Amino acid sequence: MSSDAISRARSLLENPTLSETALPDGTAVILDIDQHQVLSVSPVGAFVIDEIRNGVESMDALTTRIVTEFDVDADRAARDAAAFVAEVVTALSSSER
């Protein structure tokens, strides 16, 4: 997974029809009002989305931030982050105009 995937996810997350709500337990819900689509994400997923929106540039940088924040193994963080970013891109690409 390259920085291209992160750039693509960032672009999709900038869609003005999306509304994100952070919940008290650390999870988040992303609503695409026009497409009637709801994405529910874990605390780690919410963190990844925030990092993407805040300009993380690469999967390596994202992995480092996940490892630091959640005290998880780097290999697992890299695999899970790549899979999550790909899922976000797939889910939000279906709502492109």
Secondary structure by P-SEA (a helix, b strand, c coil): ccaaaaaaaaaaaacccbbbbbccccbbbbbcccccbbbbbcaaaaaaaaaaaaccccaaaaaaaaaaaccccaaaaaaaaaaaaaaaaaaaaaacc
